[in-house]
């Protein structure tokens, strides 16, 4: 056996050297290749006659010949024209009986032929994918799955291969629709989800594949399809963040090492590669971000899909899904209903039997109900559900965690449809703000704060608050009606228009004395308008400057200054006359009342005025940044004291940043319930230990922590620290020399030290 293995090793070495020689000079070694290829054909015929009874030596020899021919096949295309088809035939016919090493070698050789463009991608995938869904070998399935994915990724690396993508997507779609009870469709789900995560497939066809998977009859396939819709976009974003964060190159550290260490060609080459990598990443950052639409937005018929999956997977009594899988399907249906504002009336009656505190995972049902609510759902459908949540969860006999979860769920429903609440129930729930439990109290206050904004007329007068009362008196806050949609406009645009007018007036007031002294044109002459337009056309307005609070640029409408000044004059005149109310006659008081009425009318007209800034001007990025700043400044939180303003602004910003596509989770329903839960003694001790951290870390000084941070960053210590840590015997001679200095030498040293300090050290960093 040892002699045989030695001979095989010698043949292997001969094949490797022959492969190297053929690459150098194919024509000279053609006869040698023909002899080896004839030997391969003989081995193939012997193997096909009895594949199960092949010896180990014959299998090893056959495997080495396949490897040799596949590496040099592109040099002799006419001689090896049948080689790819032979490998495909062996793999399709005997893949279950092949020895694992030989099987992997054949698959690898087919992939190598694909890289050499001898096989095309459709032919390779037509060979590998049927084996993937039919073989019982776990190792072969893993190998084929990896090769299929890598081939599709390679084909789409430079440009999108639409033809290949459409062909393979059709194969996956037909696999799911041909047999809905088979578990083979799970491979279609895995491949589609992985390619979606890698941003290779981002079209609606991939979403249609996962839609069919969600409507399958196999539980595993249904779970894979539903999880794709609920978490596929998040996986894609996380993978993108990981790829951008990994392999970060510290250029400062590399430059420091290059300046200190010995200069070699290898290190110079490493530096060049690092610089090229950083530049490539910077170019990628500056490129426009691709439009990666969510899977929910790429559905062709969301109403039909939501009705089909709800009736098939949830309403069907023969459905074999577990409670956890039903919850996932319910979350998918409710997210579709809330996002696209769909109408499925039977969905809301489905929730009634699950809205009890004894129901497992009841907070997930509450979150799904809130997700399924939008402003086009009839209040008559939601009112019984809100009433049942209040009766089951919010009562004096209920536990504090249950009551806070119920109040929080009611608030989330009413945020999306305020008309689902009636006056009597609202006033009853608001009374829980006086509860001794912190979680219940905060949940009730949240509900009260919501209705102060959206429906203050439903509250008692003492509960409405100052801003709500003033809004009701002035007519700014009106009663909402079902189906009423707000006028489409950019929020806070009138604030930006007003700010621009004020900035323009300031500029004109500054230029007014200069124009008079220089004998220039009138304040509102055409010359000023032209100059102002020239300033506004500055390209710098398209770049946001975070530190600057000046005018952001863009085109301005100067003609509105006259109207603004007239309005200011009309507002100021009656204010001056009101100071002398005691001295005026009855006729003057009547005129004064008329003026007040005119002022109120003008104020109401200005409140109803819709800003035309967005339709007459192009808003620059600096304008949008200023608009966001003005929104935060004009919010209700701006009236809070300075100690609370920062926290309120952060909460407001977090609310703005939350996208409407983001789901409502059970953790958000349970958020305030954690305040009501009393922790045990062991939990409190564990929390205290976790807060304290390691004793050694706590006892470290600030200097020690800074040293540790420098050490982690690969930075060195200062010269003073190095001198202090120097060995005592090395410093002894210098210390003796200092003691023997004369008075004149000490003066010279001190003078040189002072001059060096003035220069900024030995390197002369100052001046």
Buried (B, 14 or more C-beta within 10 A) or exposed (E): EEEEEEEBEEBBEBBBEBBEBBEEEBEEBBEEBEEBBEBBBEBBEBBBEEBEEBEEEEBBBBBBBBBBBBBBBBBBEEBBEEBBEBBBEBBEEBBEEBBEEBBBBBBBBBBBBBEEEBBEBBBBBBBBBEBBBEBEBEEBBEBBBEBBBEBBEBBBEEEBBEEBBEBBBEBBBEBBEEBBEBEBBBBBBBBBBBBBBBEBBBBBBBBBBBBBBBBBBBBBBBBBBBBBBBBBBEBBEEEBEEEEEEEEEEEEEBEBBBEEEEEEEEBEEBBEEBBEEBEEBEEEEEEEEEEEEBBBEBBEEBBEBBBBBBEBBBEEEEBEBEEEBBBBBBBBBBBBBBBBEBBBEEBBEBBEEBBEBEBEBBBBBBBBBBBBBBBEBBBEBBBEBBBBBBEBBBEEEBBBBBBBBBBBBBBBBBBBBBBBBBEEBBBEBBEBBEBEBEBBBBBBBBBBBBBBBBBBEBBEEEBBBEBBBEBBEEEEBEEBEEEEEEEEEEEBBBBBBEBBBEBBBEBBEEBEEEBEEEEEEEEBEEEBBEEBEEEBEEEEBBEBEEEEEEBBBBEBBBEBBEEBBEEEEEEEEBEEBEEEEEEBEEEEEEBBEEBEEEBEEEEEEEEEEEBEBBEEBEBBBBBBBBBBBBBBEEBEBEEBEEEEBEEBBEEBEEEEEEEEEEBBBBEBBBBBBEBBEEEEEEEEEEEEEEEEEEEEEEEBEEEEEEBEEEEEEEEEEEEEEEEEEEEEEEEEEEEEEEEEEEEEEEEEEEEEEEEEEEEEEEEEEEE
